[in-house]
Amino acid sequence: MIFEQAKMQGIMKELLGDDYVHLGLVGYDLHEDFHREETNIACKIRDDKTGEVTVIEGAGVGLIDAFFHALLSRMSRDYSSLQTISIDKFIVEGKIGSGHETSQGDALAAVTIGIRSSTGRHFEFNHESRSVTRSGIEATLRAAEYFVNSERAFVAAYKGLKSSRTGNRNDMVERYTGMMSQLVRNTSYSEVIEEIQLELEIPS
């Protein structure tokens, strides 16, 4: 994860506290039809806070495409910013020499997923394990988690700003305004965010 994203994650966690969303991969079922060039995936995702497990299903022309569409289809109902992101990079690197077997077939696989937001900004998410499939899914899940929390944190900062203005807390007004200015550059378009931007005249 690039430095700016790590910095933004810190702001998100500060704003959301225990409400920060952590998503975990439980497992998945995958079916590929090579003749039709179609991949179907059913993936179990766990909310680490509530323990709730959700099955997300989707189809695409490959693993990442199928899972990405499955995530967006399911989660964009609540987080509309997910409708405006797209994949612009996909790299798989085998870390030969990290395996336990002589053949190195169990070497670590590092997957990088690049995401482009509606404003054209680029984000990267990484994961490595001894399974290329798992790392691809985990990296894609990290991307979704990031934009979900970014949207939620922006709204939380807006509520904090309104409360601070009501209480004449100018120090907190300045703090929340600064947070929102940074967050708006590190999320993607949604009707909620755009409405708040226009109301407060926050530049993109």
C-alpha positions, 0 to 999 in steps of 0.5 A: 500500500502506498504511503498516502493510502496508509495515511488515509487509513489512519484518518479513517480509523480515527474517525470510525473507531470500532465502526471501521469495517474489517472484511475477512476471507473465509473461503470460496468455490470457483468454477471456470468454463474455459470453452465459454471463457466464464468464471463463476465464484461464490465467496464467503466474506466475514465481517470481523466485528460482527462475525457475520458471514456473507456469501458473495456470488458473481461471474466474469471472464476470470477470477478477479473480474468475477470477484470484483463484479460480485463485490460491486454488485453486492456492496454498492447497494450500501456504498455507491462509491464502489460503482465508480471504481475500476481495475487498472492494474493486475500483477502476479509475482512468484517469489521463487526461493520462498517455498519449502519444497525443492520444486518451489511450487509452494513459493509465495505469490504476491498479487497487486491490484490497481484501482482507479477512482472516478477522479482518475487517482490510482490506488494499489492493494497487495496480498501474498500467500502460497495460493495465487487465487487466494492472494488475488481475492484478498487483494481485491477485498482489501480494495473494496474495504478501503473504499467502503471505509473511505466513504463511511469516514467522509460521512462521519467527518461531515457529521462531526463538522456539523456537530462542532459548528452547532457547539461553536467548537472552531478548533474541531471545525477546522480539524474535521474540514481538514480531514474531509479535504484529504478524504475526498481525494482518496475516495471515489464518486458517490451521490452522498459525497458529491452532495456534501462536497457541494454543500461545504464547497470542498474542492475535489 
